[in-house]
Amino acid sequence: MTITLNGSCHEIADGTTLDQLVVVFSLPGRGVALAMNSEVVPRSVWASTRVLPDARVEVVTAFQGG
């Protein structure tokens, strides 16, 4: 199925979960938040949250500023 990850289209397997997406695309495991279709998904449910067909997934990196 096709998804949009940070503005770029990608093909992933049906049934892929958010935690699997992190591994497949070598995303940082810490210091990031994931939003699917504009809704932030808590890290505690990444393993049970399947990526939806045509989903827009955004990876947001936390950083400190001053």
Secondary structure, DSSP 8 states (H G I E B T S, - for coil): -EEEETTEEEE--TT-BHHHHHHHTT--SSSEEEEETTEEE-GGGGGG-B--TT-EEEEEE-----
